[in-house]
Amino acid sequence: IKAIYVKAADANTTNITVTRPASNGVPFLLTAGDGFVLKPGQEFLLTDFSAGAWAVAAGTADLINVANSAGAAGTYDIVVVGGLS
């Protein structure tokens, strides 16, 4: 993975939480459970165009959790950009 972009919908009434799951998480965050909160309309962009960047491996490092706080229905856009190292 070379870039990760997440945008919480403007119309959301609650926040969106993006975290690295306890197992099989993409290592763009340091440890399992690390994450960040996006308020309605907020955006997040993280890039790494170095060799290797964030390696993804099926079944071992391929998950990103996105959840809506407070259990309400919220939406988001996510773009994941990959490439050869």
N, C-alpha and C positions, 0 to 999 in steps of 0.2 A: 504494500500500500504506500502510495506517495502523498496522498492528501485525503483528508476527511473533512467534510462540510456538513453541518447540521443547522437547520433553521426551524425554530418553533413557530407555528402558525400565528399570525397576528390575532386571529379570532379566538385563540385558546383562552380559557378562563383560569387555568392553573399552569404551573410550571412543568417543564419536561426535564427529566433527569437522565443523563447519559453516563453509564458506568462500564467498567471492565468486570465481567462476571468472574466468579470464584474459580471456575475451571473453563479452559478453552478460550480465554479472552485474547483478543488482538492486543498486542503489547504497546499500544500508543499511550497508555497510562502506566504508571510505575508498578502498581500492585493491584491484586484483586480487590474489588470494592472501591477503588479510586474512581472519581467521576466529577461531574460538574452539573450545574443547574442552568437551564435557559428559561428566562421569563418569556411570556408571549411576545413574539416579534423579534426576539434576540437571535443572533447568529454566532456560530463558532466555526473557525477554519484553522486547521493545523496541517502543516506541510513538512515533508522531509524528502528532499530530492537527492539525498546521499545514497551511495551504494548500499543496498540491503534494506534501507528504510525500515518499515515494519513488516517483517516476514509473516505471511499467513500460511498456515498448514491445516488442511482439513482434519477436524477432530481434535486438534491440539491448540490452535491459536487462530480461531476464525469467528469469534462471536463478539458482538457489541450489544449491550443492553440499553434500550431506550424505554423509559417508563414515564407515565404521567403521574405527577404527585396528586394526592388527594383522591385518587381513583376515578376522577372525572374523565370524560372522553376528550382527548387532545390529539392534535395532529402535528406532523412535522415532515420536513423534507430532509433527506440524507443523500449525499453524494460521496461515493468512495472511488478514488482514482488509483488505479494500479499501473504497474509498468515493470519492464524488465530491469533488473539491477545492472 
